[in-house]
Amino acid sequence: MENYKKAATLDNHFEAQLLESVLRERDIPHLMRSYHDTAFDGLFQTQKGWGYVSAPQGYLDEIMEILSDLRQNDASSIVESE
C-alpha cells in the first residue's frame, strides 16, 4: 500500500459524502477520516472541521481540484462532467 498524505480538511459530513462519491466514481484511492470522538461528543469537529481526506501523492492535486469544484459549484456540474 502506498503512503497516503493528507489532501484536505473537510468542512462537514455532507461535503465528505459528496467528495467520497466522486472519488469512488473516478476510482481514485482515498481514505476519509473523521475527527469525531465519542468520548468528547464531536467537540474537536467544531474546532478542526469534520475530518480529512488522504490519498497517495499522485492523486492529491486531482482531489484538491475536485474539492474546489464541489465548494464553488453545485454538485450536479461535477457529476455531469464525466
mmCIF file of the N, C-alpha and C atoms, coordinates in Angstrom:
data_MODEL
# 
_entry.id   MODEL 
# 
loop_
_atom_site.group_PDB 
_atom_site.id 
_atom_site.type_symbol 
_atom_site.label_atom_id 
_atom_site.label_alt_id 
_atom_site.label_comp_id 
_atom_site.label_asym_id 
_atom_site.label_entity_id 
_atom_site.label_seq_id 
_atom_site.pdbx_PDB_ins_code 
_atom_site.Cartn_x 
_atom_site.Cartn_y 
_atom_site.Cartn_z 
_atom_site.occupancy 
_atom_site.B_iso_or_equiv 
_atom_site.pdbx_formal_charge 
_atom_site.auth_seq_id 
_atom_site.auth_comp_id 
_atom_site.auth_asym_id 
_atom_site.auth_atom_id 
_atom_site.pdbx_PDB_model_num 
ATOM 1   N N  . MET A 1 1  ? 0.850   -1.185 0.000   1.00 0.00 ? 1  MET A N  1 
ATOM 2   C CA . MET A 1 1  ? 0.000   0.000  0.000   1.00 0.00 ? 1  MET A CA 1 
ATOM 3   C C  . MET A 1 1  ? 0.892   1.242  0.000   1.00 0.00 ? 1  MET A C  1 
ATOM 4   N N  . GLU A 1 2  ? 0.548   2.175  -0.839  1.00 0.00 ? 2  GLU A N  1 
ATOM 5   C CA . GLU A 1 2  ? 1.314   3.416  -0.951  1.00 0.00 ? 2  GLU A CA 1 
ATOM 6   C C  . GLU A 1 2  ? 1.144   4.273  0.303   1.00 0.00 ? 2  GLU A C  1 
ATOM 7   N N  . ASN A 1 3  ? 2.089   5.181  0.510   1.00 0.00 ? 3  ASN A N  1 
ATOM 8   C CA . ASN A 1 3  ? 1.951   6.141  1.606   1.00 0.00 ? 3  ASN A CA 1 
ATOM 9   C C  . ASN A 1 3  ? 0.865   7.143  1.260   1.00 0.00 ? 3  ASN A C  1 
ATOM 10  N N  . TYR A 1 4  ? -0.056  7.312  2.167   1.00 0.00 ? 4  TYR A N  1 
ATOM 11  C CA . TYR A 1 4  ? -1.133  8.274  1.975   1.00 0.00 ? 4  TYR A CA 1 
ATOM 12  C C  . TYR A 1 4  ? -0.757  9.581  2.655   1.00 0.00 ? 4  TYR A C  1 
ATOM 13  N N  . LYS A 1 5  ? -1.051  10.690 1.990   1.00 0.00 ? 5  LYS A N  1 
ATOM 14  C CA . LYS A 1 5  ? -0.796  12.032 2.509   1.00 0.00 ? 5  LYS A CA 1 
ATOM 15  C C  . LYS A 1 5  ? -2.132  12.746 2.673   1.00 0.00 ? 5  LYS A C  1 
ATOM 16  N N  . LYS A 1 6  ? -2.204  13.633 3.632   1.00 0.00 ? 6  LYS A N  1 
ATOM 17  C CA . LYS A 1 6  ? -3.421  14.413 3.850   1.00 0.00 ? 6  LYS A CA 1 
ATOM 18  C C  . LYS A 1 6  ? -3.615  15.354 2.671   1.00 0.00 ? 6  LYS A C  1 
ATOM 19  N N  . ALA A 1 7  ? -4.779  15.256 2.043   1.00 0.00 ? 7  ALA A N  1 
ATOM 20  C CA . ALA A 1 7  ? -5.075  16.094 0.883   1.00 0.00 ? 7  ALA A CA 1 
ATOM 21  C C  . ALA A 1 7  ? -5.798  17.375 1.294   1.00 0.00 ? 7  ALA A C  1 
ATOM 22  N N  . ALA A 1 8  ? -6.789  17.246 2.181   1.00 0.00 ? 8  ALA A N  1 
ATOM 23  C CA . ALA A 1 8  ? -7.586  18.420 2.550   1.00 0.00 ? 8  ALA A CA 1 
ATOM 24  C C  . ALA A 1 8  ? -8.393  18.152 3.807   1.00 0.00 ? 8  ALA A C  1 
ATOM 25  N N  . THR A 1 9  ? -8.715  19.227 4.505   1.00 0.00 ? 9  THR A N  1 
ATOM 26  C CA . THR A 1 9  ? -9.633  19.162 5.637   1.00 0.00 ? 9  THR A CA 1 
ATOM 27  C C  . THR A 1 9  ? -11.037 19.384 5.097   1.00 0.00 ? 9  THR A C  1 
ATOM 28  N N  . LEU A 1 10 ? -11.971 18.578 5.561   1.00 0.00 ? 10 LEU A N  1 
ATOM 29  C CA . LEU A 1 10 ? -13.351 18.651 5.089   1.00 0.00 ? 10 LEU A CA 1 
ATOM 30  C C  . LEU A 1 10 ? -14.204 19.397 6.112   1.00 0.00 ? 10 LEU A C  1 
ATOM 31  N N  . ASP A 1 11 ? -15.116 20.216 5.617   1.00 0.00 ? 11 ASP A N  1 
ATOM 32  C CA . ASP A 1 11 ? -15.901 21.091 6.484   1.00 0.00 ? 11 ASP A CA 1 
ATOM 33  C C  . ASP A 1 11 ? -17.013 20.376 7.237   1.00 0.00 ? 11 ASP A C  1 
ATOM 34  N N  . ASN A 1 12 ? -17.670 19.418 6.579   1.00 0.00 ? 12 ASN A N  1 
ATOM 35  C CA . ASN A 1 12 ? -18.809 18.769 7.220   1.00 0.00 ? 12 ASN A CA 1 
ATOM 36  C C  . ASN A 1 12 ? -19.057 17.393 6.611   1.00 0.00 ? 12 ASN A C  1 
ATOM 37  N N  . HIS A 1 13 ? -19.997 16.684 7.205   1.00 0.00 ? 13 HIS A N  1 
ATOM 38  C CA . HIS A 1 13 ? -20.316 15.319 6.790   1.00 0.00 ? 13 HIS A CA 1 
ATOM 39  C C  . HIS A 1 13 ? -20.828 15.268 5.347   1.00 0.00 ? 13 HIS A C  1 
ATOM 40  N N  . PHE A 1 14 ? -21.614 16.244 4.953   1.00 0.00 ? 14 PHE A N  1 
ATOM 41  C CA . PHE A 1 14 ? -22.187 16.253 3.606   1.00 0.00 ? 14 PHE A CA 1 
ATOM 42  C C  . PHE A 1 14 ? -21.105 16.445 2.549   1.00 0.00 ? 14 PHE A C  1 
ATOM 43  N N  . GLU A 1 15 ? -20.172 17.338 2.818   1.00 0.00 ? 15 GLU A N  1 
ATOM 44  C CA . GLU A 1 15 ? -19.051 17.543 1.906   1.00 0.00 ? 15 GLU A CA 1 
ATOM 45  C C  . GLU A 1 15 ? -18.229 16.259 1.795   1.00 0.00 ? 15 GLU A C  1 
ATOM 46  N N  . ALA A 1 16 ? -18.028 15.585 2.914   1.00 0.00 ? 16 ALA A N  1 
ATOM 47  C CA . ALA A 1 16 ? -17.272 14.331 2.919   1.00 0.00 ? 16 ALA A CA 1 
ATOM 48  C C  . ALA A 1 16 ? -17.978 13.262 2.087   1.00 0.00 ? 16 ALA A C  1 
ATOM 49  N N  . GLN A 1 17 ? -19.287 13.128 2.251   1.00 0.00 ? 17 GLN A N  1 
ATOM 50  C CA . GLN A 1 17 ? -20.045 12.135 1.487   1.00 0.00 ? 17 GLN A CA 1 
ATOM 51  C C  . GLN A 1 17 ? -20.001 12.429 -0.005  1.00 0.00 ? 17 GLN A C  1 
ATOM 52  N N  . LEU A 1 18 ? -20.176 13.677 -0.357  1.00 0.00 ? 18 LEU A N  1 
ATOM 53  C CA . LEU A 1 18 ? -20.176 14.062 -1.765  1.00 0.00 ? 18 LEU A CA 1 
ATOM 54  C C  . LEU A 1 18 ? -18.807 13.821 -2.394  1.00 0.00 ? 18 LEU A C  1 
ATOM 55  N N  . LEU A 1 19 ? -17.755 14.231 -1.704  1.00 0.00 ? 19 LEU A N  1 
ATOM 56  C CA . LEU A 1 19 ? -16.404 14.014 -2.221  1.00 0.00 ? 19 LEU A CA 1 
ATOM 57  C C  . LEU A 1 19 ? -16.110 12.527 -2.351  1.00 0.00 ? 19 LEU A C  1 
ATOM 58  N N  . GLU A 1 20 ? -16.487 11.751 -1.356  1.00 0.00 ? 20 GLU A N  1 
ATOM 59  C CA . GLU A 1 20 ? -16.237 10.311 -1.423  1.00 0.00 ? 20 GLU A CA 1 
ATOM 60  C C  . GLU A 1 20 ? -16.963 9.674  -2.603  1.00 0.00 ? 20 GLU A C  1 
ATOM 61  N N  . SER A 1 21 ? -18.172 10.124 -2.872  1.00 0.00 ? 21 SER A N  1 
ATOM 62  C CA . SER A 1 21 ? -18.931 9.608  -4.005  1.00 0.00 ? 21 SER A CA 1 
ATOM 63  C C  . SER A 1 21 ? -18.204 9.870  -5.324  1.00 0.00 ? 21 SER A C  1 
ATOM 64  N N  . VAL A 1 22 ? -17.714 11.089 -5.500  1.00 0.00 ? 22 VAL A N  1 
ATOM 65  C CA . VAL A 1 22 ? -17.000 11.443 -6.730  1.00 0.00 ? 22 VAL A CA 1 
ATOM 66  C C  . VAL A 1 22 ? -15.695 10.652 -6.838  1.00 0.00 ? 22 VAL A C  1 
ATOM 67  N N  . LEU A 1 23 ? -14.967 10.527 -5.740  1.00 0.00 ? 23 LEU A N  1 
ATOM 68  C CA . LEU A 1 23 ? -13.696 9.792  -5.772  1.00 0.00 ? 23 LEU A CA 1 
ATOM 69  C C  . LEU A 1 23 ? -13.911 8.318  -6.093  1.00 0.00 ? 23 LEU A C  1 
ATOM 70  N N  . ARG A 1 24 ? -14.971 7.731  -5.562  1.00 0.00 ? 24 ARG A N  1 
ATOM 71  C CA . ARG A 1 24 ? -15.276 6.326  -5.874  1.00 0.00 ? 24 ARG A CA 1 
ATOM 72  C C  . ARG A 1 24 ? -15.642 6.159  -7.345  1.00 0.00 ? 24 ARG A C  1 
ATOM 73  N N  . GLU A 1 25 ? -16.453 7.080  -7.867  1.00 0.00 ? 25 GLU A N  1 
ATOM 74  C CA . GLU A 1 25 ? -16.845 7.004  -9.279  1.00 0.00 ? 25 GLU A CA 1 
ATOM 75  C C  . GLU A 1 25 ? -15.633 7.067  -10.196 1.00 0.00 ? 25 GLU A C  1 
ATOM 76  N N  . ARG A 1 26 ? -14.636 7.830  -9.799  1.00 0.00 ? 26 ARG A N  1 
ATOM 77  C CA . ARG A 1 26 ? -13.429 8.007  -10.620 1.00 0.00 ? 26 ARG A CA 1 
ATOM 78  C C  . ARG A 1 26 ? -12.312 7.028  -10.244 1.00 0.00 ? 26 ARG A C  1 
ATOM 79  N N  . ASP A 1 27 ? -12.613 6.079  -9.362  1.00 0.00 ? 27 ASP A N  1 
ATOM 80  C CA . ASP A 1 27 ? -11.633 5.069  -8.919  1.00 0.00 ? 27 ASP A CA 1 
ATOM 81  C C  . ASP A 1 27 ? -10.344 5.696  -8.398  1.00 0.00 ? 27 ASP A C  1 
ATOM 82  N N  . ILE A 1 28 ? -10.470 6.741  -7.617  1.00 0.00 ? 28 ILE A N  1 
ATOM 83  C CA . ILE A 1 28 ? -9.320  7.406  -7.004  1.00 0.00 ? 28 ILE A CA 1 
ATOM 84  C C  . ILE A 1 28 ? -9.150  6.833  -5.598  1.00 0.00 ? 28 ILE A C  1 
ATOM 85  N N  . PRO A 1 29 ? -8.008  6.231  -5.316  1.00 0.00 ? 29 PRO A N  1 
ATOM 86  C CA . PRO A 1 29 ? -7.801  5.674  -3.976  1.00 0.00 ? 29 PRO A CA 1 
ATOM 87  C C  . PRO A 1 29 ? -7.761  6.794  -2.935  1.00 0.00 ? 29 PRO A C  1 
ATOM 88  N N  . HIS A 1 30 ? -8.447  6.585  -1.824  1.00 0.00 ? 30 HIS A N  1 
ATOM 89  C CA . HIS A 1 30 ? -8.520  7.619  -0.799  1.00 0.00 ? 30 HIS A CA 1 
ATOM 90  C C  . HIS A 1 30 ? -8.912  7.012  0.541   1.00 0.00 ? 30 HIS A C  1 
ATOM 91  N N  . LEU A 1 31 ? -8.758  7.799  1.576   1.00 0.00 ? 31 LEU A N  1 
ATOM 92  C CA . LEU A 1 31 ? -9.167  7.413  2.919   1.00 0.00 ? 31 LEU A CA 1 
ATOM 93  C C  . LEU A 1 31 ? -9.803  8.624  3.576   1.00 0.00 ? 31 LEU A C  1 
ATOM 94  N N  . MET A 1 32 ? -11.027 8.451  4.062   1.00 0.00 ? 32 MET A N  1 
ATOM 95  C CA . MET A 1 32 ? -11.716 9.514  4.787   1.00 0.00 ? 32 MET A CA 1 
ATOM 96  C C  . MET A 1 32 ? -11.534 9.259  6.278   1.00 0.00 ? 32 MET A C  1 
ATOM 97  N N  . ARG A 1 33 ? -11.194 10.301 7.007   1.00 0.00 ? 33 ARG A N  1 
ATOM 98  C CA . ARG A 1 33 ? -11.000 10.165 8.454   1.00 0.00 ? 33 ARG A CA 1 
ATOM 99  C C  . ARG A 1 33 ? -11.767 11.282 9.155   1.00 0.00 ? 33 ARG A C  1 
ATOM 100 N N  . SER A 1 34 ? -12.678 10.899 10.042  1.00 0.00 ? 34 SER A N  1 
ATOM 101 C CA . SER A 1 34 ? -13.457 11.867 10.809  1.00 0.00 ? 34 SER A CA 1 
ATOM 102 C C  . SER A 1 34 ? -12.719 12.229 12.096  1.00 0.00 ? 34 SER A C  1 
ATOM 103 N N  . TYR A 1 35 ? -12.867 13.469 12.524  1.00 0.00 ? 35 TYR A N  1 
ATOM 104 C CA . TYR A 1 35 ? -12.315 13.898 13.806  1.00 0.00 ? 35 TYR A CA 1 
ATOM 105 C C  . TYR A 1 35 ? -13.277 13.614 14.961  1.00 0.00 ? 35 TYR A C  1 
ATOM 106 N N  . HIS A 1 36 ? -14.419 12.998 14.669  1.00 0.00 ? 36 HIS A N  1 
ATOM 107 C CA . HIS A 1 36 ? -15.403 12.729 15.724  1.00 0.00 ? 36 HIS A CA 1 
ATOM 108 C C  . HIS A 1 36 ? -14.817 11.778 16.758  1.00 0.00 ? 36 HIS A C  1 
ATOM 109 N N  . ASP A 1 37 ? -15.027 12.108 18.001  1.00 0.00 ? 37 ASP A N  1 
ATOM 110 C CA . ASP A 1 37 ? -14.573 11.286 19.118  1.00 0.00 ? 37 ASP A CA 1 
ATOM 111 C C  . ASP A 1 37 ? -15.762 11.116 20.056  1.00 0.00 ? 37 ASP A C  1 
ATOM 112 N N  . THR A 1 38 ? -16.201 9.882  20.251  1.00 0.00 ? 38 THR A N  1 
ATOM 113 C CA . THR A 1 38 ? -17.390 9.655  21.077  1.00 0.00 ? 38 THR A CA 1 
ATOM 114 C C  . THR A 1 38 ? -17.183 10.099 22.520  1.00 0.00 ? 38 THR A C  1 
ATOM 115 N N  . ALA A 1 39 ? -15.964 10.030 23.017  1.00 0.00 ? 39 ALA A N  1 
ATOM 116 C CA . ALA A 1 39 ? -15.699 10.449 24.395  1.00 0.00 ? 39 ALA A CA 1 
ATOM 117 C C  . ALA A 1 39 ? -15.953 11.943 24.591  1.00 0.00 ? 39 ALA A C  1 
ATOM 118 N N  . PHE A 1 40 ? -15.733 12.725 23.549  1.00 0.00 ? 40 PHE A N  1 
ATOM 119 C CA . PHE A 1 40 ? -15.928 14.172 23.643  1.00 0.00 ? 40 PHE A CA 1 
ATOM 120 C C  . PHE A 1 40 ? -17.109 14.650 22.808  1.00 0.00 ? 40 PHE A C  1 
ATOM 121 N N  . ASP A 1 41 ? -17.924 13.712 22.333  1.00 0.00 ? 41 ASP A N  1 
ATOM 122 C CA . ASP A 1 41 ? -19.144 14.006 21.580  1.00 0.00 ? 41 ASP A CA 1 
ATOM 123 C C  . ASP A 1 41 ? -18.920 14.976 20.419  1.00 0.00 ? 41 ASP A C  1 
ATOM 124 N N  . GLY A 1 42 ? -17.859 14.753 19.660  1.00 0.00 ? 42 GLY A N  1 
ATOM 125 C CA . GLY A 1 42 ? -17.614 15.554 18.471  1.00 0.00 ? 42 GLY A CA 1 
ATOM 126 C C  . GLY A 1 42 ? -17.046 16.938 18.725  1.00 0.00 ? 42 GLY A C  1 
ATOM 127 N N  . LEU A 1 43 ? -16.564 17.200 19.920  1.00 0.00 ? 43 LEU A N  1 
ATOM 128 C CA . LEU A 1 43 ? -16.036 18.517 20.280  1.00 0.00 ? 43 LEU A CA 1 
ATOM 129 C C  . LEU A 1 43 ? -14.972 19.009 19.304  1.00 0.00 ? 43 LEU A C  1 
ATOM 130 N N  . PHE A 1 44 ? -14.091 18.122 18.871  1.00 0.00 ? 44 PHE A N  1 
ATOM 131 C CA . PHE A 1 44 ? -12.986 18.531 18.007  1.00 0.00 ? 44 PHE A CA 1 
ATOM 132 C C  . PHE A 1 44 ? -13.440 18.863 16.589  1.00 0.00 ? 44 PHE A C  1 
ATOM 133 N N  . GLN A 1 45 ? -14.604 18.382 16.183  1.00 0.00 ? 45 GLN A N  1 
ATOM 134 C CA . GLN A 1 45 ? -15.101 18.697 14.852  1.00 0.00 ? 45 GLN A CA 1 
ATOM 135 C C  . GLN A 1 45 ? -15.459 20.174 14.732  1.00 0.00 ? 45 GLN A C  1 
ATOM 136 N N  . THR A 1 46 ? -15.849 20.809 15.804  1.00 0.00 ? 46 THR A N  1 
ATOM 137 C CA . THR A 1 46 ? -16.163 22.240 15.729  1.00 0.00 ? 46 THR A CA 1 
ATOM 138 C C  . THR A 1 46 ? -14.892 23.072 15.616  1.00 0.00 ? 46 THR A C  1 
ATOM 139 N N  . GLN A 1 47 ? -13.773 22.528 16.074  1.00 0.00 ? 47 GLN A N  1 
ATOM 140 C CA . GLN A 1 47 ? -12.509 23.255 16.031  1.00 0.00 ? 47 GLN A CA 1 
ATOM 141 C C  . GLN A 1 47 ? -11.684 22.938 14.793  1.00 0.00 ? 47 GLN A C  1 
ATOM 142 N N  . LYS A 1 48 ? -11.697 21.684 14.366  1.00 0.00 ? 48 LYS A N  1 
ATOM 143 C CA . LYS A 1 48 ? -10.811 21.230 13.290  1.00 0.00 ? 48 LYS A CA 1 
ATOM 144 C C  . LYS A 1 48 ? -11.511 20.993 11.962  1.00 0.00 ? 48 LYS A C  1 
ATOM 145 N N  . GLY A 1 49 ? -12.828 20.981 11.940  1.00 0.00 ? 49 GLY A N  1 
ATOM 146 C CA . GLY A 1 49 ? -13.559 20.582 10.748  1.00 0.00 ? 49 GLY A CA 1 
ATOM 147 C C  . GLY A 1 49 ? -14.048 19.158 10.913  1.00 0.00 ? 49 GLY A C  1 
ATOM 148 N N  . TRP A 1 50 ? -14.822 18.662 9.966   1.00 0.00 ? 50 TRP A N  1 
ATOM 149 C CA . TRP A 1 50 ? -15.392 17.320 10.076  1.00 0.00 ? 50 TRP A CA 1 
ATOM 150 C C  . TRP A 1 50 ? -14.313 16.250 10.145  1.00 0.00 ? 50 TRP A C  1 
ATOM 151 N N  . GLY A 1 51 ? -13.309 16.388 9.300   1.00 0.00 ? 51 GLY A N  1 
ATOM 152 C CA . GLY A 1 51 ? -12.250 15.393 9.210   1.00 0.00 ? 51 GLY A CA 1 
ATOM 153 C C  . GLY A 1 51 ? -11.370 15.727 8.023   1.00 0.00 ? 51 GLY A C  1 
ATOM 154 N N  . TYR A 1 52 ? -10.749 14.708 7.456   1.00 0.00 ? 52 TYR A N  1 
ATOM 155 C CA . TYR A 1 52 ? -9.880  14.962 6.310   1.00 0.00 ? 52 TYR A CA 1 
ATOM 156 C C  . TYR A 1 52 ? -9.897  13.782 5.349   1.00 0.00 ? 52 TYR A C  1 
ATOM 157 N N  . VAL A 1 53 ? -9.416  14.050 4.145   1.00 0.00 ? 53 VAL A N  1 
ATOM 158 C CA . VAL A 1 53 ? -9.250  13.016 3.133   1.00 0.00 ? 53 VAL A CA 1 
ATOM 159 C C  . VAL A 1 53 ? -7.760  12.894 2.854   1.00 0.00 ? 53 VAL A C  1 
ATOM 160 N N  . SER A 1 54 ? -7.298  11.662 2.748   1.00 0.00 ? 54 SER A N  1 
ATOM 161 C CA . SER A 1 54 ? -5.900  11.426 2.386   1.00 0.00 ? 54 SER A CA 1 
ATOM 162 C C  . SER A 1 54 ? -5.851  10.482 1.195   1.00 0.00 ? 54 SER A C  1 
ATOM 163 N N  . ALA A 1 55 ? -4.727  10.534 0.472   1.00 0.00 ? 55 ALA A N  1 
ATOM 164 C CA . ALA A 1 55 ? -4.577  9.745  -0.748  1.00 0.00 ? 55 ALA A CA 1 
ATOM 165 C C  . ALA A 1 55 ? -3.092  9.639  -1.091  1.00 0.00 ? 55 ALA A C  1 
ATOM 166 N N  . PRO A 1 56 ? -2.751  8.740  -2.019  1.00 0.00 ? 56 PRO A N  1 
ATOM 167 C CA . PRO A 1 56 ? -1.364  8.693  -2.490  1.00 0.00 ? 56 PRO A CA 1 
ATOM 168 C C  . PRO A 1 56 ? -0.970  10.029 -3.118  1.00 0.00 ? 56 PRO A C  1 
ATOM 169 N N  . GLN A 1 57 ? 0.296   10.363 -3.029  1.00 0.00 ? 57 GLN A N  1 
ATOM 170 C CA . GLN A 1 57 ? 0.825   11.653 -3.500  1.00 0.00 ? 57 GLN A CA 1 
ATOM 171 C C  . GLN A 1 57 ? 0.359   12.006 -4.916  1.00 0.00 ? 57 GLN A C  1 
ATOM 172 N N  . GLY A 1 58 ? 0.326   11.050 -5.810  1.00 0.00 ? 58 GLY A N  1 
ATOM 173 C CA . GLY A 1 58 ? -0.021  11.306 -7.201  1.00 0.00 ? 58 GLY A CA 1 
ATOM 174 C C  . GLY A 1 58 ? -1.452  11.756 -7.432  1.00 0.00 ? 58 GLY A C  1 
ATOM 175 N N  . TYR A 1 59 ? -2.322  11.614 -6.439  1.00 0.00 ? 59 TYR A N  1 
ATOM 176 C CA . TYR A 1 59 ? -3.728  11.979 -6.584  1.00 0.00 ? 59 TYR A CA 1 
ATOM 177 C C  . TYR A 1 59 ? -4.103  13.256 -5.836  1.00 0.00 ? 59 TYR A C  1 
ATOM 178 N N  . LEU A 1 60 ? -3.186  13.822 -5.073  1.00 0.00 ? 60 LEU A N  1 
ATOM 179 C CA . LEU A 1 60 ? -3.528  14.960 -4.216  1.00 0.00 ? 60 LEU A CA 1 
ATOM 180 C C  . LEU A 1 60 ? -4.030  16.167 -4.999  1.00 0.00 ? 60 LEU A C  1 
ATOM 181 N N  . ASP A 1 61 ? -3.362  16.510 -6.085  1.00 0.00 ? 61 ASP A N  1 
ATOM 182 C CA . ASP A 1 61 ? -3.791  17.673 -6.881  1.00 0.00 ? 61 ASP A CA 1 
ATOM 183 C C  . ASP A 1 61 ? -5.176  17.459 -7.474  1.00 0.00 ? 61 ASP A C  1 
ATOM 184 N N  . GLU A 1 62 ? -5.437  16.251 -7.966  1.00 0.00 ? 62 GLU A N  1 
ATOM 185 C CA . GLU A 1 62 ? -6.743  15.948 -8.552  1.00 0.00 ? 62 GLU A CA 1 
ATOM 186 C C  . GLU A 1 62 ? -7.845  16.043 -7.493  1.00 0.00 ? 62 GLU A C  1 
ATOM 187 N N  . ILE A 1 63 ? -7.576  15.538 -6.306  1.00 0.00 ? 63 ILE A N  1 
ATOM 188 C CA . ILE A 1 63 ? -8.560  15.612 -5.225  1.00 0.00 ? 63 ILE A CA 1 
ATOM 189 C C  . ILE A 1 63 ? -8.814  17.061 -4.830  1.00 0.00 ? 63 ILE A C  1 
ATOM 190 N N  . MET A 1 64 ? -7.768  17.853 -4.737  1.00 0.00 ? 64 MET A N  1 
ATOM 191 C CA . MET A 1 64 ? -7.939  19.267 -4.394  1.00 0.00 ? 64 MET A CA 1 
ATOM 192 C C  . MET A 1 64 ? -8.760  20.001 -5.453  1.00 0.00 ? 64 MET A C  1 
ATOM 193 N N  . GLU A 1 65 ? -8.547  19.661 -6.711  1.00 0.00 ? 65 GLU A N  1 
ATOM 194 C CA . GLU A 1 65 ? -9.317  20.280 -7.794  1.00 0.00 ? 65 GLU A CA 1 
ATOM 195 C C  . GLU A 1 65 ? -10.791 19.885 -7.701  1.00 0.00 ? 65 GLU A C  1 
ATOM 196 N N  . ILE A 1 66 ? -11.060 18.607 -7.449  1.00 0.00 ? 66 ILE A N  1 
ATOM 197 C CA . ILE A 1 66 ? -12.440 18.138 -7.306  1.00 0.00 ? 66 ILE A CA 1 
ATOM 198 C C  . ILE A 1 66 ? -13.104 18.832 -6.123  1.00 0.00 ? 66 ILE A C  1 
ATOM 199 N N  . LEU A 1 67 ? -12.418 18.893 -4.998  1.00 0.00 ? 67 LEU A N  1 
ATOM 200 C CA . LEU A 1 67 ? -12.983 19.525 -3.806  1.00 0.00 ? 67 LEU A CA 1 
ATOM 201 C C  . LEU A 1 67 ? -13.235 21.013 -4.036  1.00 0.00 ? 67 LEU A C  1 
ATOM 202 N N  . SER A 1 68 ? -12.336 21.671 -4.714  1.00 0.00 ? 68 SER A N  1 
ATOM 203 C CA . SER A 1 68 ? -12.525 23.083 -5.033  1.00 0.00 ? 68 SER A CA 1 
ATOM 204 C C  . SER A 1 68 ? -13.765 23.277 -5.896  1.00 0.00 ? 68 SER A C  1 
ATOM 205 N N  . ASP A 1 69 ? -13.940 22.413 -6.895  1.00 0.00 ? 69 ASP A N  1 
ATOM 206 C CA . ASP A 1 69 ? -15.126 22.485 -7.748  1.00 0.00 ? 69 ASP A CA 1 
ATOM 207 C C  . ASP A 1 69 ? -16.400 22.239 -6.943  1.00 0.00 ? 69 ASP A C  1 
ATOM 208 N N  . LEU A 1 70 ? -16.349 21.271 -6.023  1.00 0.00 ? 70 LEU A N  1 
ATOM 209 C CA . LEU A 1 70 ? -17.525 20.986 -5.196  1.00 0.00 ? 70 LEU A CA 1 
ATOM 210 C C  . LEU A 1 70 ? -17.890 22.189 -4.335  1.00 0.00 ? 70 LEU A C  1 
ATOM 211 N N  . ARG A 1 71 ? -16.902 22.859 -3.824  1.00 0.00 ? 71 ARG A N  1 
ATOM 212 C CA . ARG A 1 71 ? -17.148 24.000 -2.943  1.00 0.00 ? 71 ARG A CA 1 
ATOM 213 C C  . ARG A 1 71 ? -17.628 25.227 -3.710  1.00 0.00 ? 71 ARG A C  1 
ATOM 214 N N  . GLN A 1 72 ? -17.224 25.367 -4.964  1.00 0.00 ? 72 GLN A N  1 
ATOM 215 C CA . GLN A 1 72 ? -17.599 26.545 -5.750  1.00 0.00 ? 72 GLN A CA 1 
ATOM 216 C C  . GLN A 1 72 ? -18.900 26.368 -6.518  1.00 0.00 ? 72 GLN A C  1 
ATOM 217 N N  . ASN A 1 73 ? -19.182 25.156 -6.939  1.00 0.00 ? 73 ASN A N  1 
ATOM 218 C CA . ASN A 1 73 ? -20.347 24.891 -7.785  1.00 0.00 ? 73 ASN A CA 1 
ATOM 219 C C  . ASN A 1 73 ? -21.293 23.955 -7.076  1.00 0.00 ? 73 ASN A C  1 
ATOM 220 N N  . ASP A 1 74 ? -22.458 23.763 -7.668  1.00 0.00 ? 74 ASP A N  1 
ATOM 221 C CA . ASP A 1 74 ? -23.299 22.719 -7.104  1.00 0.00 ? 74 ASP A CA 1 
ATOM 222 C C  . ASP A 1 74 ? -22.813 21.374 -7.636  1.00 0.00 ? 74 ASP A C  1 
ATOM 223 N N  . ALA A 1 75 ? -23.121 20.330 -6.939  1.00 0.00 ? 75 ALA A N  1 
ATOM 224 C CA . ALA A 1 75 ? -22.556 19.007 -7.206  1.00 0.00 ? 75 ALA A CA 1 
ATOM 225 C C  . ALA A 1 75 ? -22.948 18.446 -8.566  1.00 0.00 ? 75 ALA A C  1 
ATOM 226 N N  . SER A 1 76 ? -24.072 18.840 -9.112  1.00 0.00 ? 76 SER A N  1 
ATOM 227 C CA . SER A 1 76 ? -24.512 18.266 -10.380 1.00 0.00 ? 76 SER A CA 1 
ATOM 228 C C  . SER A 1 76 ? -23.530 18.550 -11.502 1.00 0.00 ? 76 SER A C  1 
ATOM 229 N N  . SER A 1 77 ? -22.861 19.686 -11.476 1.00 0.00 ? 77 SER A N  1 
ATOM 230 C CA . SER A 1 77 ? -21.909 20.001 -12.536 1.00 0.00 ? 77 SER A CA 1 
ATOM 231 C C  . SER A 1 77 ? -20.682 19.105 -12.470 1.00 0.00 ? 77 SER A C  1 
ATOM 232 N N  . ILE A 1 78 ? -20.306 18.636 -11.282 1.00 0.00 ? 78 ILE A N  1 
ATOM 233 C CA . ILE A 1 78 ? -19.158 17.743 -11.130 1.00 0.00 ? 78 ILE A CA 1 
ATOM 234 C C  . ILE A 1 78 ? -19.492 16.376 -11.695 1.00 0.00 ? 78 ILE A C  1 
ATOM 235 N N  . VAL A 1 79 ? -20.655 15.861 -11.341 1.00 0.00 ? 79 VAL A N  1 
ATOM 236 C CA . VAL A 1 79 ? -21.060 14.529 -11.773 1.00 0.00 ? 79 VAL A CA 1 
ATOM 237 C C  . VAL A 1 79 ? -21.316 14.505 -13.274 1.00 0.00 ? 79 VAL A C  1 
ATOM 238 N N  . GLU A 1 80 ? -21.923 15.556 -13.822 1.00 0.00 ? 80 GLU A N  1 
ATOM 239 C CA . GLU A 1 80 ? -22.241 15.599 -15.245 1.00 0.00 ? 80 GLU A CA 1 
ATOM 240 C C  . GLU A 1 80 ? -21.008 15.725 -16.122 1.00 0.00 ? 80 GLU A C  1 
ATOM 241 N N  . SER A 1 81 ? -19.896 16.241 -15.589 1.00 0.00 ? 81 SER A N  1 
ATOM 242 C CA . SER A 1 81 ? -18.706 16.480 -16.406 1.00 0.00 ? 81 SER A CA 1 
ATOM 243 C C  . SER A 1 81 ? -17.963 15.208 -16.780 1.00 0.00 ? 81 SER A C  1 
ATOM 244 N N  . GLU A 1 82 ? -18.331 14.086 -16.213 1.00 0.00 ? 82 GLU A N  1 
ATOM 245 C CA . GLU A 1 82 ? -17.626 12.831 -16.504 1.00 0.00 ? 82 GLU A CA 1 
ATOM 246 C C  . GLU A 1 82 ? -18.037 12.237 -17.826 1.00 0.00 ? 82 GLU A C  1 
# 
